[in-house]
Amino acid sequence: MSLLVVGSVAYDTVKTPTSQREDALGGSATFFSIASSYFTHVSIVAVIGEDFSSSDLEVFNVHKIDISGIEKKRGKTFRWSGLYTSEDLNTRTTLDTQLNVFADFTPKLNSTHIKTPYLFLANIDPSLQWYVLKNMQKRPKLVALDTMNFWIDGKKDELTRIIKCVDVLFIDENEVRSFTGENNLMKAAQIIMKLGPRTLVIKRGEHGVVMFNEAQIFSAPALILENLVDTTGAGDSFAGGFMGYIAATGNLSNQNFRRATIMGSVMGSLAVEGFSVDKLRNLTLHDVENRFKLFEQLTQFNFLSQNESIPWRTHTNHS
Amino acid sequence: MSLLVVGSVAYDTVKTPTSQREDALGGSATFFSIASSYFTHVSIVAVIGEDFSSSDLEVFNVHKIDISGIEKKRGKTFRWSGLYTSEDLNTRTTLDTQLNVFADFTPKLNSTHIKTPYLFLANIDPSLQWYVLKNMQKRPKLVALDTMNFWIDGKKDELTRIIKCVDVLFIDENEVRSFTGENNLMKAAQIIMKLGPRTLVIKRGEHGVVMFNEAQIFSAPALILENLVDTTGAGDSFAGGFMGYIAATGNLSNQNFRRATIMGSVMGSLAVEGFSVDKLRNLTLHDVENRFKLFEQLTQFNFLSQNESIPWRTHTNHS
């Protein structure tokens, strides 16, 4: 089943403690669409400038991503520049943001886009996220949304309005605290889910992901990676793996959401092993299967079966 | 099989953002021995002062903990006072430490102690940890050690000497970085394991635990707790559940170490739901089984079986 993403396509300049890269292909819709393209048909709605190179556009074509919704406008492509200050690439500072053609972005949805059954509203202005959802021909089977502190701080009302209408919210650990004003993660999750989303995926960087889905909680660890190159786009690659897997299987059960969470972790963990989309764009089924198995090995333990019991000292006697 | 712990028995004064408690039963050997006592026979070697109350001593007796190694000396019991500054009880400040009788603690090992097959060297001066290990009649089947930044900063050589001789090292995420001088957790783990330990259990607080065991890595999440009361002793309760389970089963396989890691997480997560040992001392098999099942539910996902495959768009063709 097909998947629609509305978000940014950008050129990123990234500095890490050991390396740097200028004007590399980036943006939320870029990472998301490439990650999901391995599993399902994906269409992208975004805007680029006149300076956007044809070889970068070819990256989408190679992945059979529908780019009919990428509008080319006069001016320059959205540019972001960031500096990772610690070796674990967990803390970053934005050095520069040039919105350029993204400044007055209005998503252009064609007649195919508006019928798409799976929709991902990447991290953009919540008013635009609202606009996209309201212009779908009918309510998609599953709507997911990502956001960031910038919108929590600056457009809380608009953000709350759209969060109330989505099925899945992807959000960082600190963002969920600042959005709800609640430090306890369990209580914060309950506040969000009362607003509307049935599923809440809290991203914790190097500590993995926690998914609240209806009454269940699922915790997926992060791999301990030896060669972390660039964490830019990790969250969008995660969301791409998650939503791509859900759209490909068409299965909205809790068990499938758990597997989707692992598939998201697989794509996120592969993405950060290269700058920009260098690694993400060159994956094979073999890479993804092996990474999925690593997550199995990382988390698997023998459950208690009915014939097995915990060794317990029955003579323990409490006063 | 029996288990020996050498560590501290203390009175703790703990302040959290919402509550406080004075002179409550604490100390590494206390939390460890109570947690492990549910699974196996445990002996404790420690020192207390004349002010130690008989009702607190009774807590050990009720759990059938052998306290013949608890020496009562002239003076006051070791006292620690700490303030948790954040609601998630992850960051704390030590307000006061009074070593008292602990200042010149020399472990007194009797003829039974030195034959114990499972040994836990709780967080004390590495010279004392060394002394205990060297005075065992023969090398125990499994020796585990806990430490803290205080010894990493102040007695690195002595600490390194004892770490080289143990099988299992329990250590905090930040401590493993400061001990090795390596920020990358995978590389830091390799440095530690080259020194000697076959097993390294890295404690990450609210983010759970990662266990490196020979060539395998196991990641156990923390539960998302709604009612966190006091995280003092969480690490020792974890170690108690881990070592108690290993000693009770006598099984040193990788699979059993994984289950021991979950059992440690079970005991740690129960301990922090009460002040001091309030909750830890009153557990039933039912409590522990239910908590173990929560960890199963939290982490379980359908693995890829041989008949199942990842939905993959085979027409994806890389240039």
Contacts between the chains, C-beta under 8 A, distances in Angstrom:
chain1	res1	chain2	res2	distance
A	37	B	313	6.9
A	37	B	316	6.7
A	38	B	312	6.4
A	38	B	313	6.2
A	38	B	316	6.2
A	39	B	310	7.5
A	39	B	311	5.3
A	39	B	312	6.9
A	39	B	313	6.6
A	40	B	311	7.4
A	40	B	313	7.1
A	41	B	313	7.7
A	58	B	319	7.1
A	62	B	316	7.7
A	62	B	317	6.5
A	62	B	318	6.1
A	62	B	319	5.3
A	63	B	316	6.0
A	64	B	313	6.9
A	64	B	315	6.2
A	64	B	316	6.4
A	86	B	183	7.4
A	87	B	183	4.3
A	87	B	184	6.8
A	88	B	183	6.0
A	88	B	184	7.4
A	183	B	86	7.5
A	183	B	87	4.4
A	183	B	88	6.0
A	184	B	87	6.8
A	184	B	88	7.3
A	184	B	226	6.4
A	184	B	228	7.6
A	185	B	224	5.1
A	186	B	224	4.8
A	186	B	225	7.0
A	186	B	226	4.3
A	187	B	226	6.5
A	189	B	224	7.6
A	204	B	207	6.9
A	207	B	204	6.9
A	207	B	207	4.0
A	207	B	208	7.8
A	208	B	207	7.7
A	208	B	219	7.6
A	208	B	221	7.2
A	210	B	221	7.7
A	210	B	224	6.5
A	216	B	297	7.0
A	217	B	224	6.3
A	217	B	297	7.6
A	217	B	298	5.9
A	218	B	298	6.6
A	218	B	299	7.5
A	218	B	301	7.1
A	219	B	208	7.6
A	219	B	221	3.6
A	219	B	224	7.9
A	219	B	298	4.9
A	219	B	299	6.0
A	220	B	301	7.9
A	221	B	208	7.3
A	221	B	210	7.7
A	221	B	219	3.6
A	221	B	221	6.3
A	222	B	219	8.0
A	224	B	185	5.1
A	224	B	186	4.7
A	224	B	189	7.6
A	224	B	210	6.5
A	224	B	217	6.3
A	224	B	219	7.9
A	225	B	186	6.9
A	226	B	184	6.4
A	226	B	186	4.4
A	226	B	187	6.5
A	228	B	184	7.6
A	245	B	310	8.0
A	245	B	311	7.1
A	248	B	311	3.8
A	249	B	311	6.0
A	255	B	301	7.2
A	255	B	302	5.6
A	258	B	300	7.6
A	258	B	301	4.0
A	258	B	302	7.2
A	259	B	301	5.7
A	259	B	302	5.9
A	261	B	301	7.6
A	262	B	301	5.8
A	263	B	310	7.7
A	281	B	318	7.4
A	282	B	318	5.7
A	285	B	310	6.7
A	285	B	312	4.8
A	288	B	310	6.1
A	288	B	312	7.6
A	289	B	304	7.2
A	289	B	310	6.2
A	292	B	304	6.1
A	292	B	310	6.9
A	293	B	304	7.1
A	296	B	303	5.0
A	296	B	304	7.3
A	297	B	216	7.0
A	297	B	217	7.6
A	298	B	217	5.9
A	298	B	218	6.6
A	298	B	219	4.9
A	299	B	218	7.5
A	299	B	219	6.0
A	299	B	299	5.2
A	299	B	301	7.8
A	300	B	258	7.6
A	300	B	303	7.3
A	301	B	218	7.1
A	301	B	220	7.9
A	301	B	255	7.1
A	301	B	258	4.0
A	301	B	259	5.6
A	301	B	261	7.6
A	301	B	262	5.8
A	301	B	299	7.8
A	302	B	255	5.5
A	302	B	258	7.2
A	302	B	259	5.9
A	303	B	296	5.0
A	303	B	300	7.4
A	304	B	289	7.2
A	304	B	292	6.1
A	304	B	293	7.1
A	304	B	296	7.3
A	310	B	39	7.5
A	310	B	245	8.0
A	310	B	263	7.7
A	310	B	285	6.6
A	310	B	288	6.1
A	310	B	289	6.2
A	310	B	292	6.9
A	311	B	39	5.2
A	311	B	40	7.3
A	311	B	245	7.1
A	311	B	248	3.7
A	311	B	249	6.0
A	312	B	38	6.5
A	312	B	39	6.9
A	312	B	285	4.8
A	312	B	288	7.6
A	313	B	37	6.9
A	313	B	38	6.2
A	313	B	39	6.6
A	313	B	40	7.1
A	313	B	41	7.7
A	313	B	64	6.8
A	315	B	64	6.2
A	316	B	37	6.6
A	316	B	38	6.2
A	316	B	62	7.7
A	316	B	63	5.9
A	316	B	64	6.3
A	317	B	62	6.5
A	318	B	62	6.0
A	318	B	281	7.3
A	318	B	282	5.7
A	319	B	58	7.0
A	319	B	62	5.2
